[in-house]
Amino acid sequence: MLEKIKNKAKLDSLDSVIRHLIPNPNPGEKETFTISLTVTVPPATFITLRDNFKPAPFDGILRNATIFFPPGSEDLIFVKIGAGDEALTDFIQSGDGKLLNIPLNKFVKKDTNIWAEIQNKDISFPHTPTIEIVIERTKVRVL
């Protein structure tokens, strides 16, 4: 069996086959991409997932979300993030200068919509929370 894999994968030794089959415990740099869902929300407006989404650029794992509520947001901005039909967070309430890093571990297929809903309850001013989601490409070995 190993000989067959060696020939098919064009490897030079059985040792190379074994290294090829065992995941590297120290893979080094991972290929990641940041999806920005940052938008300016007018006063007293709710931006829905149908209005604020981007497709996943490849099959991958959503690793984390970073949300920054700029000064002046007070407690008037609410953000929820998700992928496809699934919400990954509940609504998160803002605070002045509040920075959140939210760990995620969600596999998504290429072109799955990654979204953020944002509600601005401030009746006087627009607000622009920064929302960024990091996706890591998954590697699939085909023998």
Stockholm file with secondary structure:
# STOCKHOLM 1.0

chainA/1-143         MLEKIKNKAKLDSLDSVIRHLIPNPNPGEKETFTISLTVTVPPATFITLRDNFKPAPFDGILRNATIFFPPGSEDLIFVKIGAGDEALTDFIQSGDGKLLNIPLNKFVKKDTNIWAEIQNKDISFPHTPTIEIVIERTKVRVL
#=GR chainA/1-143 SS CHHHHHHHTTCSSHHHHHHHHSCCSSCCSCCEEEEECCCCBCTTEEECTTTSEEECSSSEEEEEEEEEECTTCTTCEEEEEEETTEESSCCEECCTTEEEEEEEEEEECTTCEEEEEEEECCSSCCBCCEEEEEEEECCCCCC
#=GC SS_cons         CHHHHHHHTTCSSHHHHHHHHSCCSSCCSCCEEEEECCCCBCTTEEECTTTSEEECSSSEEEEEEEEEECTTCTTCEEEEEEETTEESSCCEECCTTEEEEEEEEEEECTTCEEEEEEEECCSSCCBCCEEEEEEEECCCCCC
//
